[in-house]
Amino acid sequence: MILGKSFFVTPSDSVAMIAANAQETIPYFKNGPKGLARSMPTSGALDLVAKKLNLPFFEVPTGWKFFGNLMDAGKLSICGEESFGTGSDHIREKDGIWAVLAWISIIAYKNKDKKVGEKLASVADIAKEHWATYGRNFFSRYDYEECELEGANKMVEHLRGLISNIKTGEKYGNYTIQFADDFAYTDSVDGSVALKQGIRFVFTDGSRIIFRLSGTGSAGATIRLYVEQYEPDVSKHDMDAQTALKPLIDVALSISKLKEYTGREKPTVIT
């Protein structure tokens, strides 16, 4: 977790900011990263960095093994998940200490020419500079824990029926559908295929709604709702994420009929 003075950096933003600054600030990457990757539910902030830096980019299912295959093949240098996992190819595993050291390296570089008494660049300053360059990806995850399995499965069936008939250009509130699917991934290294990795609604402005079902054990199912909205307007970058995302969250709850299927009025955890 990257936390500056009264300023929290989401894991999705953190991996993007590390990648954007890596070659300039971290000696290990003096020749540039080989490639970048994120798990599918993680925000698209890293995609924007990969595009600007012209780096290979991979979107994989949740699970560190997918990153590991790409690292072993020499295709990947920096990767991360929205669930606070960040790493690089120095080790085939997530590494929180490395992430903190990466941020310390970035902060040290940004302040290397400061004179005594000058205001130092903070975590917040670095984040806002990044947003000014790339735009901000507002992001939040809602977890509905220990839902009754029958209702959770019916909701997923409803969503799969919805995406099977959805058409490009359809409107949901103020959002226009680009595509919707049940994410599938073919590993470029070993050819393995992972199906039904999360139901995605992707809109023309870059916004996304994602539903995943996990923890379907005796204690019930956990429904994870991921909501992301891209905002290029610098004047809106200081908005509270929940405020910025509310219209999209309302759309997500409406199209999923989550309350109807689960009886839940609110999530167990919001991150």
Secondary structure, DSSP 8 states (H G I E B T S, - for coil): -EEETTEEE-HHHHHHHHHHHHHHH-GGGTT--S-EEEETTS-THHHHHHHHHT--EEEE-SSHHHHHHHHHTT--SEEE-TTS-EEETTSSS--HHHHHHHHHHHHHHHTTT--TTS----HHHHHHHHHHHH-EEEEEEEEEEEE-HHHHHHHHHHHHHHHHH--TT-EETTEEEEEEEE--EE-TTT--EE----EEEEETTS-EEEEEEEEEETTEEEEEEEEEEEE--GGGTTS-HHHHHHHHHHHHHHHHTHHHHH--SS-SEE-
